């Protein structure tokens, strides 16, 4: 009787194990509570959901038009993640990718992989590289790409493309390859003004100019933009009633570093709100200009300029404040650069202005400073 019971136990365990292993290759599979290692590389020719204690030792291959949903309790350890042109990776939970895992999109120039984020995080232990001439398209749900202090490299002629209303947070990363114009084939291509892009604790190494002329931009924690001779631009379509701002959130800092130009070019013929689309939420929100240029071009529109009324502003080394388009230096204060609450002289002082001892300031055009606290 004892021998029979042992035989039955062994048979049941064998049945459960092999059934779980087989289920991983069928739709809506769920891994067992025992860690199950898949090796060699899995190839998915039909759409699947894989959940639980499953680990890929050699990566996986998502073929064209197939969607693979992953809700894994353990990281993808090694190998290669291949997504064919038109294939989709869906995050059912946060997904961690090991530092040696290679990421491949399609086989031809212009091929596109799709990611459905479901407000989850893609945690990249060794950073994240989009190969040259390839694209990633985001669904309307949110996605966080966390590079854990490593590089997020957007390859040459490659793009991260937003669906309408997509949100993307890039966290703990050194970003390279950011260039172009957001609404016309930029390295980060936004679809409309509902799109939201967040930089959280990142360094952006510009290797060309980038114009983000659509959508919301949020700054969390510490963000530095550097790249001597290059321009990071925030602009909008003239008279667009849905112009969206850049917001430096509480206890956060945005620094433009040596040699960078930050160009602010919002303009309108109907509303002065275009001047107020760079927002420091409160005194803990900091904009630091270090040996760089703040450019607010002269505009023929009725309303233009930059009005910075709240937050903390730090000037260090040589800072150029330019209200100049290369031909005309603006003399109209209403289209100039305004620090402090010039519109309401009875309002409380909400802007802290700190000019460091080694700061030299070059002013081209109109600069007004009022109701600011110099520290």
C-alpha positions in Angstrom: 0.0 0.0 0.0 2.8 2.4 0.9 4.6 1.6 -2.4 1.3 2.3 -4.3 0.9 5.7 -2.5 4.4 6.7 -3.4 3.8 5.7 -7.0 0.6 7.8 -7.1 2.4 10.8 -5.7 5.2 10.5 -8.2 2.7 10.2 -11.0 0.7 13.2 -9.9 3.8 15.4 -9.6 5.0 14.3 -13.0 1.5 15.0 -14.5 1.3 18.5 -13.0 4.8 19.4 -14.1 4.4 18.2 -17.6 1.0 19.7 -17.9 2.3 23.1 -16.8 5.2 22.9 -19.2 2.9 22.1 -22.1 0.5 24.9 -21.2 3.3 27.4 -21.7 3.0 26.9 -25.4 -0.7 27.4 -25.6 -3.0 30.4 -25.3 -3.5 31.9 -21.8 -0.7 29.8 -20.2 0.1 30.0 -16.6 3.3 28.9 -15.0 3.4 26.8 -11.8 4.6 28.1 -8.5 7.9 26.2 -9.1 10.3 28.3 -11.2 10.2 26.8 -14.7 13.2 27.6 -17.0 12.5 27.8 -20.7 15.5 27.0 -22.9 16.4 27.1 -25.8 14.7 30.2 -27.2 10.9 30.0 -27.3 9.3 30.9 -30.6 5.7 32.2 -30.5 3.6 31.8 -33.7 0.3 32.3 -32.0 -0.7 34.9 -29.3 0.0 33.8 -25.7 -0.2 35.0 -22.1 2.6 33.6 -19.9 2.2 34.1 -16.1 4.0 33.2 -12.9 7.3 31.6 -12.0 8.7 31.3 -15.5 12.2 32.4 -16.6 13.5 32.6 -20.1 17.2 31.5 -20.2 17.6 32.2 -24.0 15.0 34.9 -24.7 12.1 34.5 -27.0 10.9 35.2 -30.6 7.6 37.0 -31.3 6.6 36.5 -34.9 4.6 38.9 -37.1 1.1 39.9 -35.9 1.5 37.8 -32.7 1.0 39.3 -29.2 2.9 37.9 -26.2 1.7 38.9 -22.8 4.1 38.5 -19.9 3.3 38.5 -16.3 6.5 37.0 -14.9 7.6 36.7 -11.3 11.3 36.4 -12.3 13.6 38.3 -14.8 14.4 37.3 -18.3 18.0 36.0 -17.7 19.7 35.9 -21.1 19.6 35.4 -24.8 17.8 37.6 -27.3 14.3 39.1 -27.4 13.3 39.1 -31.0 10.1 41.0 -32.1 9.3 40.6 -35.8 7.8 43.6 -37.7 4.2 43.9 -36.4 4.8 41.7 -33.4 3.6 42.9 -29.9 5.0 42.6 -26.4 2.4 43.2 -23.7 3.3 43.8 -20.1 0.8 42.1 -17.8 3.1 43.0 -14.8 6.4 44.8 -14.5 9.0 43.0 -16.6 12.7 42.8 -15.8 15.3 42.1 -18.5 18.8 40.9 -17.5 21.9 42.9 -18.4 23.1 40.5 -21.1 19.8 40.3 -23.0 19.9 41.6 -26.6 16.8 43.3 -28.1 16.1 42.9 -31.8 13.3 44.4 -34.0 12.5 42.8 -37.3 15.0 42.1 -40.1 14.6 45.2 -42.4 15.0 48.9 -42.2 11.8 50.6 -40.8 10.5 47.5 -39.1 8.3 48.3 -36.0 7.7 46.4 -32.8 4.7 47.3 -30.6 4.6 47.5 -26.8 1.4 47.6 -24.7 2.6 48.9 -21.3 -0.6 48.7 -19.2 1.1 51.2 -16.9 3.8 48.7 -16.1 7.6 49.0 -16.0 10.2 47.6 -18.4 13.2 47.3 -16.1 16.4 47.0 -18.1 19.3 45.9 -15.9 21.9 46.7 -18.6 20.1 49.6 -20.3 18.0 49.6 -23.5 19.1 50.0 -27.1 16.8 50.4 -30.1 18.8 49.2 -33.1 19.4 51.6 -36.0 16.5 52.1 -38.5 14.0 50.4 -36.2 10.8 51.7 -34.4 9.0 51.0 -31.2 5.3 52.0 -31.2 3.6 52.5 -27.8 -0.1 51.8 -27.1 -2.4 54.2 -25.5 -1.6 52.8 -22.1 1.3 54.0 -20.0 4.8 52.6 -20.0 7.9 53.1 -17.8 11.3 52.3 -19.1 13.7 52.1 -16.2 17.4 51.7 -17.2 18.8 51.6 -13.7 21.4 54.2 -14.4 22.4 52.8 -17.8 22.0 54.1 -21.3 18.8 54.3 -23.3 20.2 54.6 -26.8 17.8 55.4 -29.7 19.7 54.2 -32.8 20.2 56.2 -35.9 17.0 56.9 -37.8 15.1 55.0 -35.1 12.0 56.2 -33.3 9.8 55.7 -30.2 6.4 56.5 -31.6 3.4 57.4 -29.4 -0.2 56.4 -30.2 -2.7 59.1 -29.4 -2.9 59.6 -25.6 0.2 57.5 -24.9 2.3 58.1 -21.8 6.0 57.3 -21.4 8.2 57.7 -18.4 12.0 57.3 -18.9 13.6 56.7 -15.6 17.2 56.3 -14.3 18.7 56.6 -17.7 21.3 58.3 -19.8 19.5 59.1 -23.0 21.3 59.3 -26.4 20.1 59.7 -29.9 17.4 62.2 -29.1 17.0 64.4 -32.3 14.5 65.7 -34.8 11.0 67.2 -34.4 8.3 65.5 -32.2 5.5 65.7 -34.7 7.4 64.7 -37.8 9.7 61.8 -37.4 11.7 62.8 -34.3 13.5 60.2 -32.3 10.6 60.5 -29.8 7.6 61.0 -32.1 4.4 62.3 -30.4 1.0 62.0 -32.0 -1.0 64.7 -30.4 -1.1 67.1 -27.5 -2.6 64.5 -25.2 0.6 62.5 -25.2 2.7 62.7 -22.0 6.4 62.3 -21.8 8.2 62.2 -18.4 11.9 62.3 -17.7 12.7 61.1 -14.2 16.3 61.2 -12.9 17.9 61.2 -16.3 20.7 62.8 -18.2 20.1 63.6 -21.9 23.2 63.7 -24.0 22.2 65.7 -27.1 24.0 64.8 -30.3 21.7 66.9 -32.5 18.8 69.4 -32.0 15.4 68.2 -30.7 12.1 70.1 -30.9 9.3 68.8 -28.7 6.4 70.7 -30.3 3.5 68.6 -29.0 2.3 67.1 -25.8 3.1 67.4 -22.1 6.6 67.2 -20.6 7.0 66.4 -16.9 10.3 66.7 -15.0 10.7 64.5 -11.9 13.7 64.3 -9.5 17.0 65.4 -11.2 17.2 65.9 -15.0 20.2 67.3 -16.8 20.3 68.2 -20.5 23.8 68.6 -22.0 25.4 68.7 -25.4 27.6 71.6 -26.3 26.3 73.4 -29.4 22.9 71.7 -29.5 19.3 72.9 -28.8 16.5 71.4 -26.8 13.4 73.2 -27.9 9.8 73.5 -26.6 7.4 75.0 -29.1 3.9 74.7 -30.3 1.8 75.2 -33.4 0.8 78.9 -33.6 -2.7 79.5 -32.1 -3.1 75.9 -31.1 -5.8 76.2 -28.3 -4.4 73.0 -26.7 -0.8 74.0 -26.1 0.6 71.8 -23.3 3.3 72.8 -20.8 6.6 71.7 -19.4 6.1 71.1 -15.7 9.0 70.8 -13.2 7.3 69.0 -10.3 7.8 69.5 -6.6 11.3 68.7 -5.2 12.7 68.4 -8.8 15.4 70.1 -10.8 15.9 70.7 -14.5 19.5 71.8 -15.5 20.6 73.0 -18.9 24.3 72.4 -18.9 27.4 73.9 -20.6 26.9 74.9 -24.3 23.2 73.9 -24.6 20.5 76.2 -25.9 17.1 75.9 -24.3 14.7 77.5 -26.8 11.2 78.4 -25.7 9.0 79.3 -28.7 5.3 79.3 -27.9 3.3 82.0 -29.7 -0.3 83.0 -30.3 -2.3 85.8 -31.8 -5.3 85.3 -29.4 -4.0 84.4 -25.9 -1.1 85.4 -23.6 -1.2 81.9 -22.1 1.4 80.9 -24.6 4.0 82.8 -22.4 3.1 80.6 -19.3 3.7 77.1 -20.6 6.9 76.5 -18.6 5.9 75.9 -15.1 7.8 75.5 -11.8 5.3 74.1 -9.4 6.6 75.7 -6.2 9.9 76.9 -4.6 11.2 73.3 -4.4 11.0 73.2 -8.3 14.3 74.4 -9.7 15.5 75.5 -13.1 19.3 75.8 -13.3 21.0 77.5 -16.3 24.7 76.7 -16.2 26.9 78.2 -18.9 24.1 78.0 -21.5 21.6 80.0 -23.5 17.9 80.6 -22.8 16.5 81.6 -26.1 13.0 83.2 -26.5 12.8 84.2 -30.1 11.2 87.5 -31.3 7.8 86.7 -32.7 5.5 88.6 -35.1 2.5 87.1 -33.3 0.5 89.3 -30.9 1.6 87.2 -27.9 5.0 85.6 -27.3 7.8 85.6 -24.7 8.4 83.7 -21.4 6.7 84.5 -18.1 8.3 82.6 -15.2 6.5 83.6 -12.0 7.0 80.7 -9.6 9.7 78.4 -8.4 13.5 78.7 -8.0 15.9 79.9 -10.7 19.7 79.4 -10.5 22.1 81.1 -12.8 25.7 79.9 -13.0 28.8 80.7 -15.2 28.0 82.5 -18.4 24.3 82.6 -19.1 22.9 84.3 -22.2 19.2 85.4 -22.0 18.3 85.9 -25.7 15.1 87.6 -26.9 16.4 87.8 -30.4 15.7 85.9 -33.7 19.0 86.6 -35.5 17.6 89.8 -37.2 15.7 91.8 -34.6 16.3 92.3 -30.9 13.0 92.5 -29.1 12.2 95.8 -27.2 8.6 94.9 -26.3 8.4 93.7 -22.6 5.2 91.9 -23.4 7.1 89.6 -25.7 10.2 89.4 -23.6 11.6 87.3 -20.8 9.8 88.0 -17.5 11.1 86.7 -14.1 8.6 87.3 -11.2 5.0 88.3 -11.0 4.9 91.4 -13.1 1.1 91.1 -13.6 0.2 91.4 -9.9 2.4 93.7 -7.8 0.4 92.9 -4.7 0.9 89.1 -5.0 3.3 87.2 -2.8 6.9 86.6 -3.9 6.9 83.1 -5.4 10.1 83.2 -7.5 13.5 82.7 -5.9 16.4 83.9 -8.0 19.9 82.8 -7.1 22.8 84.3 -9.1 26.0 82.4 -8.2 29.2 84.4 -7.5 30.9 83.3 -10.8 27.8 84.0 -12.9 28.0 86.5 -15.9 24.8 87.3 -17.7 24.5 88.4 -21.3 21.1 89.9 -22.2 19.9 90.3 -25.7 16.5 91.9 -25.9 13.9 92.5 -23.2 14.3 91.2 -19.6 12.0 92.2 -16.8 12.5 91.1 -13.2 10.0 92.0 -10.5 8.6 90.4 -7.3 11.5 88.0 -7.2 13.4 87.1 -4.1 17.2 87.3 -4.7 19.1 84.8 -2.6 
